[in-house]
Amino acid sequence: MKINFRIATSFDVEKIIELCNYVFEENTDIAYAKKIYEETSDDKNQIYLVGEVEDKIVAHAKITIIPTIYGKMNTYAILNHVCVHPEYRRHNFATKMLVECEKIVKEKGCVCMELWSNNVRVAAHKCYKNYGFVVNDAAFFSKEVK
């Protein structure tokens, strides 16, 4: 089975949200997602990568490029919503997608890629570690802003 990767367009947003809602058990509103995509579509540091099998989006990763003024951090990338539809797993699509992500972040001058993943995604974590990601000795903090 062959997968083709490409940068998403506005025409892909609905399918991306359907995939992510299914995989991550989220409930993102498609109209909201389309609005945000359109508002940020000119931002070269916001990249949505999709993987297609026979014109069906079965894989996705969001890449955010973050340039900084700090020497050690330099420019880096954060990956999130990295997923492959369950029916298309076990074909190394996730690894192939990480290869594509790495190509993109290298082109953008990034010195590293970081990845956000929920603790319950044990199988995904194994894939990330096999690809060379390491778990940092850090905590991920979050605060809701009201």
MOGIUR-V160980 format. One record per helix or strand of 2 or more residues. SS is the DSSP state (H for helix, E for strand). FROM is the first residue (numbers start at 1). LEN is the number of residues. If there is no record, write none. Layout:
# MOGIUR-V160980
ss:SS from:FROM len:LEN
ss:SS from:FROM len:LEN
This chain:
# MOGIUR-V160980
ss:E from:4 len:4
ss:H from:10 len:15
ss:H from:30 len:11
ss:E from:46 len:8
ss:E from:56 len:12
ss:E from:75 len:10
ss:H from:86 len:3
ss:H from:93 len:15
ss:E from:112 len:4
ss:H from:122 len:10
